[in-house]
């Protein structure tokens, strides 16, 4: 059986299609009324603890080291967590433990083996981050059938109720740690992605930190101490801030007034919703900037949007919804919120069935995705006399797509050619090196020998690179890719963490 998984920054969910073809969530196997798994992990001497049990462990022992927000480190070489035995774990390993827990829940609920999953990712994820997500599935012994952008999954779920006419839809997806703004066209015949923009490190985690800063300032004024020097207090403060954020933004609640013990000292925390929203102004402005970028990418305005879909748990914050309404100036009926916590997981299940199951669902199929990053090569600029990033594929181009570029050898004895493939999320950010690819041996080495390079994106947004002999038309063998060699030293940490028992 195939499922859809929303592997989130703060919470993760697994969904399937029931006998009526309607998406449903799999509950925790120990708590039948609990459908979200906190994306937190603790690795101790007796195994790994994931989710609610991990949160309970911290409640009993605030000094217990747990890993949060592993998703934000995906695709980066640095470890994100150190276990009880001082072993450092990378994000893929931590995410694999969350996936193992989700699959165990799904198999217990469905009484069936999970044969594969579609995992959702932020739309702006680059190749390294996408590969890390696939690696997490591999480490969890879970066949990853495909990756689907989170806003696309949410739109697929929204498409269940699409009317006969085409609609232009703006999906505003603000989750626990990332923001995606995506524009799609929907109809009963299919979903067509037009453009997407996004950013890392902008989500519920950051709104929590607004309250953490408020509490820290009150603590420092009262006790003249710095909580940032106390890891245990900071962990407790984060949990406190998350609960306070939900309370002060719920319904008619306008103020918060509770006691907490931090750094061994008791204090009463007092603030109101306006205080919180003032601290969050910078985050709201960042949300607006992402929205304006995606509109500009397709030369559309808010007035061109038939619907705006608010999804992701952080879209429930009153100040976030108010910001979207203010900047869009759309009638209230055209801004909708539909299952913000579960829409992405529901859509993942629908797309998993469409792409890898029986193929028929009550939602329109995904017809078109687009590139979410620029792709190109590092080349030498003859004028500037330095290496520069040459863009070969722009953003927002329908996939699959590929382009060809002829490169030449520089020496008569050169029997191979090395390419540096690069990717860039925005033109105001530095490009990232995806890998250094070497192809060879060349059949007839000589100076200025032409080699045809073809790079591109697959339908799932994965990068491809092929080299051919321009004179013979034969494919040149791929010799090595340096990034694999640099990652090999971390392989044992992957294996070790997948052998521990997930409680």
Long-range contacts (C-beta under 8 A, 24 or more apart in sequence): 1-110, 1-112, 1-113, 1-114, 1-115, 2-114, 2-115, 2-116, 2-117, 2-118, 2-145, 2-352, 2-353, 2-356, 2-357, 3-103, 3-106, 3-114, 3-116, 3-117, 3-118, 3-348, 3-349, 3-352, 4-117, 4-118, 4-119, 4-120, 4-148, 4-153, 4-345, 4-346, 4-347, 4-348, 4-349, 4-350, 4-351, 4-352, 5-99, 5-102, 5-117, 5-118, 5-119, 5-120, 5-345, 5-348, 6-120, 6-150, 6-153, 6-342, 6-344, 6-345, 6-348, 7-39, 7-71, 7-95, 7-98, 7-99, 7-119, 7-120, 7-121, 7-133, 7-136, 8-39, 8-71, 8-175, 8-176, 8-344, 9-39, 9-69, 9-71, 9-72, 9-175, 9-176, 9-177, 9-178, 9-203, 9-204, 9-205, 10-38, 10-39, 10-68, 10-69, 10-175, 10-176, 10-177, 10-203, 10-204, 10-205, 10-313, 11-36, 11-37, 11-38, 11-39, 11-176, 11-313, 11-341, 12-36, 12-37, 12-39, 12-98, 12-99, 12-102, 13-37, 13-102, 13-341, 13-342, 13-344, 13-345, 14-102, 14-103, 14-105, 14-106, 14-117, 14-345, 15-342, 15-345, 15-346, 15-348, 15-349, 16-106, 16-110, 16-349, 17-349, 17-350, 17-353, 17-357, 17-361, 21-353, 21-360, 21-361, 21-362, 22-362, 23-157, 23-345, 23-346, 23-347, 23-349, 23-350, 24-349, 25-342, 25-345, 25-346, 26-102, 26-105, 26-106, 26-109, 26-110, 27-105, 27-109, 28-52, 28-105, 29-104, 29-105, 29-108, 29-109, 35-342, 36-341, 37-98, 37-101, 37-102, 37-105, 39-68, 39-69, 39-70, 39-71, 39-95, 39-98, 39-176, 40-66, 40-67, 40-68, 41-66, 41-67, 41-70, 41-81, 41-94, 41-97, 41-98, 42-66, 42-67, 43-81, 43-83, 43-84, 43-87, 43-89, 43-497, 43-500, 44-83, 44-84, 45-84, 45-85, 46-501, 47-500, 47-501, 47-502, 47-503, 48-97, 48-497, 48-500, 48-501, 48-502, 48-503, 49-502, 49-503, 50-97, 50-98, 50-100, 50-101, 50-502, 50-503, 51-98, 51-101, 53-503, 55-239, 58-235, 58-239, 59-239, 62-232, 62-235, 62-236, 63-232, 66-235, 67-94, 68-238, 69-176, 69-177, 69-205, 70-94, 70-95, 70-98, 71-95, 71-177, 71-178, 72-177, 72-178, 72-200, 72-201, 72-205, 74-125, 74-128, 74-129, 74-132, 74-133, 74-136, 75-125, 75-126, 75-128, 75-129, 75-130, 75-131, 75-132, 76-128, 77-486, 77-487, 77-490, 79-490, 79-493, 83-497, 87-493, 87-496, 87-497, 88-493, 89-493, 89-497, 90-490, 90-493, 90-494, 91-132, 91-136, 92-132, 92-135, 92-136, 92-139, 92-494, 93-136, 93-139, 93-493, 93-494, 93-497, 93-498, 94-497, 95-132, 95-133, 95-136, 96-136, 96-137, 96-138, 96-139, 96-140, 96-494, 96-497, 96-498, 97-140, 97-497, 97-498, 97-500, 97-502, 99-136, 99-137, 99-140, 99-142, 100-140, 100-141, 100-142, 100-498, 100-502, 101-502, 103-140, 103-142, 104-502, 114-142, 115-143, 116-142, 116-143, 116-144, 116-145, 116-352, 116-356, 117-142, 117-143, 117-144, 117-145, 117-352, 118-144, 118-145, 118-146, 118-147, 118-148, 118-348, 118-349, 118-351, 118-352, 118-355, 118-356, 119-144, 119-146, 119-147, 119-148, 119-348, 120-147, 120-148, 120-149, 120-150, 120-153, 120-344, 120-345, 120-347, 120-348, 121-147, 121-148, 121-149, 121-150, 122-149, 122-150, 122-175, 122-178, 122-180, 122-198, 122-200, 123-149, 123-150, 123-151, 123-152, 123-173, 123-180, 123-182, 123-196, 123-197, 123-198, 123-372, 124-178, 124-180, 124-196, 124-197, 124-198, 124-199, 124-200, 124-372, 124-373, 124-425, 125-149, 125-372, 126-372, 126-373, 126-423, 126-425, 126-432, 126-434, 127-373, 127-423, 127-434, 127-462, 127-463, 128-432, 128-434, 130-461, 130-462, 131-462, 135-494, 139-494, 139-497, 139-498, 140-498, 141-498, 145-352, 145-355, 145-356, 146-351, 146-352, 146-355, 146-356, 146-460, 147-460, 147-461, 147-462, 148-347, 148-348, 148-351, 148-366, 148-460, 149-180, 149-182, 149-193, 149-196, 149-369, 149-372, 149-461, 150-175, 150-180, 150-312, 150-344, 151-180, 151-181, 151-182, 151-184, 151-196, 151-311, 152-182, 152-184, 152-191, 152-193, 152-347, 152-351, 152-366, 152-369, 153-343, 153-344, 153-345, 153-346, 153-347, 153-348, 153-350, 153-351, 154-309, 154-311, 154-343, 154-344, 154-347, 155-182, 155-184, 155-186, 155-191, 155-309, 155-347, 156-191, 156-347, 156-350, 156-351, 156-363, 156-364, 156-366, 157-338, 157-339, 157-343, 157-344, 157-346, 157-347, 157-350, 157-363, 158-186, 158-307, 158-309, 158-336, 158-338, 158-343, 158-347, 159-186, 159-191, 159-363, 159-364, 160-350, 160-362, 160-363, 162-186, 162-187, 162-188, 162-364, 164-188, 167-306, 167-307, 168-194, 168-300, 168-304, 168-305, 168-306, 169-305, 169-306, 169-307, 169-308, 169-309, 170-291, 170-294, 170-302, 170-305, 170-307, 170-308, 170-309, 170-328, 171-308, 171-309, 171-311, 172-287, 172-291, 172-308, 172-309, 172-310, 172-311, 172-312, 172-315, 172-324, 173-311, 173-312, 173-315, 173-344, 174-202, 174-203, 174-204, 174-287, 174-310, 174-311, 174-312, 174-313, 174-314, 174-315, 174-320, 175-203, 175-204, 175-312, 175-313, 175-314, 176-203, 176-204, 176-205, 176-312, 176-313, 176-314, 177-201, 177-202, 177-203, 177-204, 177-205, 177-206, 178-202, 178-203, 179-203, 179-286, 179-287, 179-290, 179-312, 181-290, 181-291, 181-293, 181-294, 182-294, 183-294, 183-295, 183-298, 183-300, 183-305, 186-364, 187-364, 188-364, 189-364, 189-367, 190-364, 190-365, 190-366, 190-367, 190-368, 191-364, 191-365, 191-366, 191-367, 191-368, 192-367, 192-368, 193-368, 193-369, 193-370, 194-298, 194-370, 194-396, 195-294, 195-297, 195-298, 195-370, 195-395, 195-396, 196-294, 196-370, 196-372, 196-396, 197-290, 197-291, 197-293, 197-294, 197-297, 197-426, 198-290, 198-372, 199-286, 199-290, 202-283, 202-286, 202-287, 202-290, 203-312, 203-314, 204-242, 204-245, 204-313, 204-314, 206-283, 207-245, 207-280, 207-283, 207-314, 207-317, 208-238, 208-241, 208-242, 208-245, 209-241, 210-245, 210-276, 210-279, 210-280, 210-283, 211-241, 211-244, 211-245, 211-271, 211-276, 211-279, 212-237, 212-238, 212-241, 213-279, 214-269, 214-271, 214-275, 214-276, 214-279, 215-240, 215-241, 215-244, 215-260, 215-262, 215-269, 218-267, 218-269, 218-270, 219-262, 219-263, 219-265, 219-267, 222-267, 223-263, 223-265, 223-267, 225-263, 225-265, 227-262, 227-263, 230-263, 233-262, 233-263, 236-260, 236-262, 237-262, 240-269, 244-269, 245-276, 245-317, 248-272, 248-273, 248-276, 249-273, 249-276, 249-316, 249-317, 249-318, 249-319, 273-318, 276-319, 277-319, 280-319, 284-319, 284-320, 284-323, 287-320, 287-323, 287-324, 288-323, 288-327, 291-324, 291-327, 292-327, 293-426, 297-395, 297-396, 298-396, 302-327, 302-328, 302-329, 302-330, 303-329, 303-330, 305-330, 305-334, 306-334, 307-334, 307-335, 307-336, 308-334, 308-335, 308-336, 309-336, 309-337, 309-338, 309-343, 310-335, 310-336, 310-337, 310-340, 311-337, 311-338, 311-339, 311-340, 311-343, 311-344, 312-340, 312-344, 313-340, 313-341, 315-340, 316-340, 368-398, 368-399, 369-398, 369-399, 369-459, 369-460, 369-461, 370-395, 370-396, 370-397, 370-398, 370-399, 371-395, 371-396, 371-397, 371-399, 371-401, 371-457, 371-461, 372-425, 372-461, 373-423, 373-424, 373-425, 374-423, 374-424, 374-425, 374-427, 374-431, 375-421, 375-422, 375-423, 375-455, 375-456, 375-457, 375-463, 376-421, 376-422, 376-423, 376-424, 376-431, 376-455, 377-405, 377-407, 377-419, 377-420, 377-421, 377-422, 377-453, 377-455, 378-420, 378-422, 378-431, 378-433, 389-422, 389-424, 389-431, 391-424, 392-455, 393-455, 393-456, 393-457, 399-457, 399-458, 399-459, 399-460, 399-461, 400-456, 400-457, 400-458, 400-459, 401-456, 401-457, 402-454, 402-455, 402-456, 402-457, 402-464, 403-454, 403-455, 403-456, 404-452, 404-453, 404-454, 405-452, 405-453, 405-454, 405-455, 406-450, 406-451, 406-452, 406-453, 406-470, 407-450, 407-451, 407-453, 408-448, 408-449, 408-450, 408-451, 409-442, 409-445, 409-446, 409-447, 409-448, 409-449, 409-451, 410-447, 411-447, 412-445, 412-446, 412-447, 413-445, 414-442, 414-445, 414-447, 414-449, 415-440, 415-441, 415-442, 415-445, 416-440, 416-441, 416-442, 416-479, 417-442, 417-451, 417-467, 417-476, 419-453, 419-465, 419-467, 421-455, 421-463, 421-465, 423-463, 433-483, 434-463, 434-483, 435-481, 435-482, 435-483, 435-484, 436-481, 436-482, 436-483, 437-465, 437-467, 437-478, 437-480, 437-481, 438-478, 438-479, 438-480, 438-481, 438-482, 439-467, 439-476, 439-477, 439-478, 439-479, 440-476, 440-477, 440-479, 441-477, 442-469, 442-476, 443-469, 443-472, 443-474, 444-471, 451-476
